[in-house]
Amino acid sequence: MKRVLFLCSQNRLRSPTAEQVFSMYAGLDVASAGLNHDAETPVTPELIEWSEIIFVMERAHRSRLSKRFARWVGDRRVICLDIPDEFEYMDPALVKILKARVLRHLPQV
């Protein structure tokens, strides 16, 4: 079982969509969180340690993750999906982009 963490800013639209979409895939255990302090579910060191691979939505997220949680990120793969904050929760266009960009990094799924 591969443990995957999806991160965005607020954990309201993009990362919860990713969590919902990929929770249906066999072989994946998924979670999502936000990097802002007022996120719905703020990222924690425990969530990062739990994960094996982390997907961030924007380059700024990777930078904030590295600055605030470097000690816990360690050698985990952190992949930027380059998905701007312009989608609603479960937007079909967002789901399509997520599948195209995430699945190439999870060949066993």
N, C-alpha and C positions, 0 to 999 in steps of 0.2 A: 504494500500500500504506500503510495507516494503522497507525502504531506505537502500541500501547496497553499501558500498564503498570497492573497491578492490585496494590494494596497492602493488607495487613492487619498485624497485630502480629507473628505468628510465621512467616508464610508456610508454614503446615502444613495449613490447612483451607480457608478462604474464598478467598484469592487464588489458591492452586494450582487450586482447583476452577474459578474464573473463567478462568484460563489454559487449562486443559484444554478447557473448553466452547468458548471463543472461538477456540481454535487451529484449529478445524474450519471457520471461516468464511473464505470467499474475500475477499481484500482487507484482511485484518487480519494484522498481525505482532504477537504478544502475548508478554508476559513478566509474571512476578510476583515479588514480594519482600516482605520484612517490615521493619517500622520498629523492631523491638526489636533490640538488639545481638546477642542470641543466636538470631536468626531462622535458619531453614533456609538461606535466601538473603537476607542483609541488603541493603537498598536502598543503592545507591551513587550518587554524582554522575553517573557514566557512564550508569547505567540511566535516570536522570531526563533527562539530555541526549538520550539515544536516543529517548525517548518524545515523542509529539505530544499525547497525552491521558492523564491519570492518573485512575484510579478508586480511591478509598479506601473502605473498608468502614464507617468510623465518623467522626463529626466530630472525635474526638480524634486520629484519624490525620491529618486535614487540618491540624490545629493543629501536631502534631509535625513533619509534613513541612515546613510553612512555617517553623517555628523552626530546624530543623536544616539545611534544604536550600534556603532562600530564594534564594540566589545562583544555583542551578541550575534552580529551578522557573520563574523568570522569568514569561513570559506564557502558559505552558502552561495548558490547561484542567484544573482539578482538580475532579472531581465526587465528591460523597459519596453513596454508595448506601444509607446507613442500614441496614446489615445487621449485627445483633448477633452476637456470638461464641457461637452456640448450635447450630451445625450441624456435622455430620461431613463429611469429604471426599466430594465427589460426591453428597451428600444430594439426592434428587430435589426436595425442597422448596427447597433452596438454588439448585439449577440453574434452577428455575422463576422464582424471584425475580430471579436474575441476568439471565436473558433479558429479563424484563419491564422491569427498570430500566436495563440497559446499552444495549439495542438502540434505545431512544428517542433516545439521544445519538449514535448511529451510523447515521443514516438511509440512507447509501449502501450498507450491508451487506445 
